[in-house]
Amino acid sequence: MDSRGDDVATLLVDVTHGKVQALYERWGYEKVGEQKPFDDSPVFAVMVKGISGCDGGDGGFEG
């Protein structure tokens, strides 16, 4: 991902899977919102993490 110039990684986690969301939080991801991309899809937590080496900081999301 670094070669594309991205400074954050983004993923979606089904909000009904709290243990999965907690795991990503332990890995440094931060929930920044929720999204329901389609009428028949579940609601997802939108999670982001700064990519180390690109933001010059600790990898946390600033936005």
N, CA, C and O of each residue as an XYZ file, in Angstrom:
252
protein
N       0.810     -1.186      0.000
C       0.000      0.000      0.000
C       0.855      1.253      0.000
O       0.434      2.272     -0.548
N       2.024      1.219      0.585
C       2.861      2.407      0.650
C       3.201      2.957     -0.727
O       3.321      4.171     -0.895
N       3.357      2.082     -1.711
C       3.768      2.535     -3.030
C       2.694      3.377     -3.696
O       3.000      4.116     -4.631
N       1.434      3.292     -3.244
C       0.356      4.101     -3.805
C       0.246      5.444     -3.110
O      -0.496      6.306     -3.580
N       0.941      5.653     -2.029
C       0.880      6.909     -1.310
C      -0.250      6.994     -0.298
O      -0.511      8.076      0.228
N      -0.936      5.882     -0.003
C      -1.995      5.895      1.000
C      -1.405      6.154      2.375
O      -0.307      5.696      2.691
N      -2.147      6.895      3.191
C      -1.667      7.108      4.549
C      -2.569      6.465      5.592
O      -2.257      6.507      6.782
N      -3.687      5.868      5.166
C      -4.554      5.130      6.084
C      -5.035      3.836      5.435
O      -5.198      3.750      4.218
N      -5.254      2.841      6.277
C      -5.907      1.604      5.847
C      -7.332      1.663      6.388
O      -7.545      2.065      7.532
N      -8.300      1.267      5.577
C      -9.705      1.317      5.960
C     -10.313     -0.068      5.826
O     -10.027     -0.791      4.871
N     -11.153     -0.436      6.787
C     -11.873     -1.698      6.692
C     -13.251     -1.543      7.297
O     -13.516     -0.607      8.052
N     -14.128     -2.479      6.954
C     -15.493     -2.493      7.472
C     -15.690     -3.756      8.297
O     -15.267     -4.842      7.899
N     -16.339     -3.605      9.459
C     -16.615     -4.731     10.348
C     -18.100     -4.699     10.697
O     -18.620     -3.666     11.119
N     -18.771     -5.814     10.524
C     -20.184     -5.932     10.910
C     -20.324     -5.536     12.380
O     -19.642     -6.093     13.240
N     -21.209     -4.570     12.671
C     -21.330     -4.069     14.043
C     -21.845     -5.120     15.021
O     -21.722     -4.952     16.234
N     -22.416     -6.191     14.504
C     -22.886     -7.254     15.408
C     -21.748     -8.160     15.861
O     -21.959     -9.049     16.686
N     -20.549     -7.949     15.334
C     -19.379     -8.752     15.696
C     -18.420     -7.916     16.549
O     -17.342     -7.522     16.103
N     -18.842     -7.662     17.770
C     -18.071     -6.825     18.686
C     -16.672     -7.345     18.981
O     -15.740     -6.558     19.149
N     -16.518     -8.667     19.046
C     -15.188     -9.222     19.331
C     -14.218     -8.940     18.195
O     -13.035     -8.693     18.426
N     -14.721     -8.977     16.971
C     -13.859     -8.684     15.813
C     -13.455     -7.210     15.835
O     -12.292     -6.874     15.611
N     -14.424     -6.337     16.106
C     -14.122     -4.907     16.194
C     -13.103     -4.645     17.294
O     -12.172     -3.864     17.094
N     -13.259     -5.276     18.439
C     -12.313     -5.102     19.550
C     -10.915     -5.576     19.166
O      -9.922     -4.966     19.562
N     -10.833     -6.651     18.403
C      -9.529     -7.141     17.947
C      -8.840     -6.096     17.079
O      -7.663     -5.797     17.276
N      -9.576     -5.541     16.117
C      -8.980     -4.505     15.266
C      -8.581     -3.272     16.074
O      -7.572     -2.635     15.771
N      -9.361     -2.931     17.096
C      -8.994     -1.801     17.956
C      -7.677     -2.079     18.679
O      -6.849     -1.182     18.833
N      -7.485     -3.328     19.123
C      -6.213     -3.681     19.771
C      -5.056     -3.585     18.786
O      -3.918     -3.345     19.190
N      -5.328     -3.767     17.514
C      -4.302     -3.667     16.472
C      -4.096     -2.230     16.007
O      -3.324     -1.977     15.081
N      -4.786     -1.287     16.651
C      -4.560      0.122     16.342
C      -5.596      0.781     15.450
O      -5.460      1.960     15.124
N      -6.636      0.043     15.044
C      -7.698      0.646     14.234
C      -8.626      1.443     15.140
O      -8.766      1.149     16.327
N      -9.260      2.462     14.553
C     -10.176      3.320     15.285
C     -11.496      3.382     14.529
O     -11.507      3.594     13.316
N     -12.608      3.199     15.234
C     -13.918      3.326     14.598
C     -14.208      4.801     14.369
O     -14.142      5.607     15.297
N     -14.532      5.151     13.121
C     -14.792      6.553     12.784
C     -16.219      6.780     12.300
O     -16.601      7.909     11.992
N     -17.001      5.716     12.235
C     -18.383      5.862     11.803
C     -19.001      4.523     11.492
O     -18.423      3.469     11.759
N     -20.204      4.584     10.915
C     -20.906      3.382     10.490
C     -21.409      3.586      9.077
O     -21.649      4.713      8.643
N     -21.568      2.468      8.355
C     -21.992      2.537      6.964
C     -22.865      1.327      6.632
O     -22.599      0.212      7.081
N     -23.897      1.561      5.850
C     -24.747      0.481      5.324
C     -24.719      0.644      3.811
O     -25.536      1.372      3.246
N     -23.774     -0.035      3.151
C     -23.545      0.220      1.734
C     -24.701     -0.148      0.807
O     -24.844      0.452     -0.259
N     -25.527     -1.119      1.188
C     -26.647     -1.555      0.359
C     -27.856     -1.787      1.249
O     -27.707     -2.040      2.445
N     -29.045     -1.703      0.679
C     -30.265     -1.899      1.463
C     -30.304     -3.240      2.174
O     -30.836     -3.333      3.281
N     -29.748     -4.288      1.555
C     -29.820     -5.619      2.148
C     -28.540     -6.028      2.887
O     -28.371     -7.196      3.237
N     -27.656     -5.082      3.118
C     -26.410     -5.406      3.830
C     -26.535     -5.042      5.305
O     -27.389     -4.241      5.684
N     -25.678     -5.636      6.133
C     -25.655     -5.244      7.546
C     -25.027     -3.853      7.699
O     -24.443     -3.312      6.760
N     -25.158     -3.304      8.870
C     -24.475     -2.052      9.195
C     -23.041     -2.402      9.572
O     -22.802     -3.324     10.352
N     -22.100     -1.666      9.019
C     -20.693     -1.913      9.274
C     -20.076     -0.753     10.055
O     -20.425      0.408      9.843
N     -19.158     -1.083     10.955
C     -18.304     -0.073     11.578
C     -17.199      0.244     10.575
O     -16.559     -0.664     10.044
N     -16.976      1.523     10.318
C     -15.880      1.955      9.448
C     -14.675      2.168     10.355
O     -14.722      2.978     11.280
N     -13.597      1.439     10.087
C     -12.416      1.493     10.935
C     -11.208      1.891     10.105
O     -11.037      1.430      8.976
N     -10.370      2.751     10.674
C      -9.188      3.228      9.970
C      -7.957      3.105     10.855
O      -8.041      3.090     12.083
N      -6.819      3.018     10.191
C      -5.534      2.967     10.895
C      -4.502      3.658     10.029
O      -4.406      3.388      8.832
N      -3.728      4.553     10.631
C      -2.636      5.173      9.905
C      -1.588      4.133      9.558
O      -1.294      3.238     10.350
N      -1.029      4.263      8.366
C       0.005      3.333      7.934
C       1.355      3.856      8.409
O       1.755      4.966      8.059
N       2.045      3.064      9.197
C       3.344      3.460      9.752
C       4.308      3.854      8.648
O       4.372      3.222      7.594
N       5.051      4.908      8.916
C       6.055      5.346      7.962
C       5.535      6.372      6.976
O       6.322      7.057      6.323
N       4.209      6.489      6.858
C       3.652      7.436      5.894
C       3.238      8.736      6.554
O       3.306      9.792      5.924
N       2.808      8.686      7.813
C       2.303      9.888      8.441
C       3.312     10.538      9.387
O       3.041     11.594      9.959
N       4.454      9.918      9.547
C       5.486     10.476     10.392
C       5.189     10.396     11.864
O       5.953     10.910     12.682
N       4.064      9.743     12.225
C       3.687      9.680     13.633
C       3.612      8.257     14.131
O       4.384      7.388     13.727
N       2.654      8.043     15.025
C       2.531      6.743     15.679
C       1.602      5.789     14.922
O       1.311      4.700     15.419
N       1.136      6.172     13.744
C       0.249      5.313     12.994
C      -1.218      5.560     13.288
O      -2.078      4.910     12.693
N      -1.530      6.487     14.194
C      -2.913      6.787     14.537
C      -3.583      7.631     13.465
O      -2.915      8.284     12.663
N      -4.908      7.610     13.461
C      -5.677      8.360     12.476
C      -5.819      9.802     12.941
O      -6.161     10.062     14.095
N      -5.558     10.716     12.053
C      -5.778     12.133     12.330
C      -6.716     12.653     11.266
O      -6.348     12.696     10.092
N      -7.894     13.042     11.636
C      -8.812     13.507     10.613
C     -10.026     14.011     11.181
O     -10.915     14.447     10.450
